[in-house]
Amino acid sequence: MQRVSSVAGRRQLDFSRLFLAQAAAMLAVALAGLWLAGLSGVSSALMGGLVSLLPSLYFVRRGLRSRGGKRVRVNVLNLYQAAMGKFGLTVALFVILFVTVPPSNPALFFVAYVASQLMHWLTPWLMQERSTPRT
């Protein structure tokens, strides 16, 4: 039982590294926005990064709700529901943001969004455990 809890703890740590990488990408674009466009660029970049970060947090929290190999169908259903919820939340955040508070610099908004999304590609390098052994 101790081994399962240590693996779960490492899994949470790995996802926190992903979220930290997303936040770092968002802050890097925000600093570039400060240099290029001032405070309006910073706010646009932060909004774009948050539109990427919040659905990712939802996906991890919802998708990994139940763990274990005995209920595979429930686990797969949770992942599908989490993916649909992440997509819906992303669309809703885009709509709410562009209707209520349009970003003053859409280019920085989308650059921060894409940079934060690209951090998912770095997930294999951010994880401590690898699915394939190193050679």
C-alpha positions, 0 to 999 in steps of 0.5 A: 500500500505504501508503494501506491501512495508514493507513486501517486505522490510522484504523479502529483509532483509531475503534474505540478511541474507541468503546471509550473512550466506552463506558468513559466511560459506564460510569465516569459511571454508576459515579460516580453509583452511588458517590453514590447507593449507595456502593461496592456501586453502583460495583461493580454499575455496573462489572460492567454496563459490562464485560458490555457492553464485553467482547463489543464488543471480541470483535466488533471483533477477530473481525469485522475479522480479514480485510480486503480486497475480494477475499474478500467471502464470507469477510468477511461470514462473519466478521461473522456469526460475530462477531455470534453470538459477541458474543451468546453471550459476552453471554449467558454473561457475564450468566449467569456474573455473576448465578450467581457474583457477583450485583450488589448493585444490579441497577438500576445494573448495568443502567443501566451496561449500557444506557448503555454499549450506547447508545454504539454509536449515537454511532459515526457521530459518533466516526468520523473518516471519514463515509460521506456527505459533509457538506453 
